[in-house]
């Protein structure tokens, strides 16, 4: 498992510098718009106005972000932000909560901390915008686009050229299955059964996204949740680097997600779904301090408000108990965009998906 968390910091640093170079040589966006679905790993402020513990609109979040505190659950840019830069977008894709009609042509970020594939996921934290609700919000955006462009046929063709990324499923474990005192799923389902149930619902959601006009869709697998500082401190590792039972459970989900992507591509001849293998990317590289949070954390794993984070943030994988630092996000984004291994993405990485 140690290899799952990283080899040498120099490798990560080199990959990060490469991603910086890619960002600055790109000119016009490679696609007309970019839509982002997911949880706190991509949330850019949608939870700020919600009644929830899952919000990052306070310091030390955003300490390295150009605009400071925005609601991003990291010290700087999220993985979704960096992918947007690699696609050539000069501005960050606006959150649904803050977007206006002048901005939606370039895309919208629907990500919400605590959100899951299942509607009840994350209710222990408070309000959140589940995947089903994010799809409803996207339907309103497509309608708004059609009204603005005053040509439904043009809008349909326009949104088919866009990139869609979905990073969902982590909370269905963290804030559902792994909380037997709050949820009954772990008593109803074995890990194998739960993965099957999640994939069945996810399949319907991805089909709904297709029906809303999406054609270039990158679906991210789950990372090693059992290696996060919070889960390690909560469950213990029995001498292993990570909580193996949690990683084994989430890998059951990943093993079903890749075949689902293949099935969707076979079912919809004009669609291009692709699987981004975050666990494979994470397995090969990482920062030096992997199981330690950069910021001081409270009992739920988030940063203590107004606390002072670590000064050497490029040496940490995790900013708080769950969320990657910007440097870790740069690694994940750069290899999602331009795969270094056939295991990173299948059948396309995001750079090739954009060209299709």
Residue, then its C-alpha position, 0 to 999 in steps of 0.5 A: x500500500x505504501x506504493x499507492x501513496x507515492x514514490x518520490x517528491x521529485x517526480x510529483x514536482x516534475x509533473x507539477x512543473x509540466x502542468x504549469x507549462x501546459x497551462x501557459x502555452x494554451x491559447x483559445x479554449x479547446x472546447x466551447x464550454x466546460x461543465x463540472x459535477x461532483x462533491x467537495x473535491x470540485x466545489x468552488x463555492x456552491x455550499x457557501x449559502x447552504x446550512x451545512x457543516x460542509x463548507x470551506x468559506x473561511x481561512x485557512x482554505x484559499x490561502x494560495x488561491x488568487x481570490x483568497x477564500x471562495x469555498x474551495x476545499x483546499x489551499x489553492x486550485x481544485x483539480x477541476x480548476x486546473x483541468x479548466x486551465x489545461x483546456x485553455x479557459x482563461x477564467x475559472x468556471x463559475x459556480x452555479x450559485x454565483x453564475x449569471x447569464x453572461x457567464x454560462x456560455x463557458x460552463x457551470x460548476x455544480x459541485x457540492x461538498x457532501x453530495x453523493x450519488x444517493x440522495x440521502x448521502x451527506x445529510x449528517x452534514x446538513x444541506x448539500x446538492x446531490x447528483x440528482x439535484x445537480x442534474x436538475x440544475x444543469x437542465x435549467x442552465x441548458x434551458x437558459x442557454x437555449x433562451x439566450x442563444x435563441x436557437x434550440x438547434x444551435x444550443x444542442x450542437x453547442x453543448x455537445x462539443x463541451x467537456x463534462x466531468x463528474x467526480x461523485x461517489x466518495x461521500x456515498x462511502x465517507x458520509x453514508x456507508x461508513x457511518x452505521x450510526x447515521x445510515x442503514x446501508x452497511x446493514x442492508x448491503x455487503x460492500x459488493x452489493x453496495x457497489x452494485x447498487x451505487x453503479x446502477x443509480x449512477x448509470x441512470x444519472x449518466x444516461x440523464x446527462x446524455x439526454x441533456x445533451x452531453x456527449x464528451x463525458x469524463x467520469x472519475x473513479x474513486x481514490x484511496x479513501x482509506x488513506x485519508x488522514x480522517x479515515x486513518x485516525x477514525x478507524x485505525x490501520x492495524x499496522x498498515x499504511x491505510x485502512x485496507x477494508x475501506x480501500x477494498x470496498x471503494x475499489x469494488x465501485x471502481x471495478x464496476x465503473x469501468x465496465x459501465x463506461x464501456x456499456x454506455x459507449x456501446x449504447x450511445x454511438x454518438x457519445x464519448x464517455x471515458x473513465x479516469x482512473x484516480x486510484x491508478x494515478x494516485x498509486x504511482x506518485x504523491x507528496x512526501x507527507x501522505x497521511x498527515x493534514x497540512x492544516x489543523x483539523x476539527x473533529x469532522x476532518x475540516x480545517x479549524x477556522x482561522x488556524x495557521x496551515x503548514x508552511x511547506x504546502x508543496x510537501x503535503x498530499x492532504x490539506x485537511x482530513x480529506x481534501x488534496x493540496x493544490x500540488x496534489x490536485x495538479x498531479x491528478x489534473x495533469x494526468x487526467x488531462x494527458x495520461x502518462x500510462x494506459x491505466x490512467x484513462x480509458x478509452x481517452x484522456x481529457x485532452x483527446x476527449x476534447x479533440x473528438 
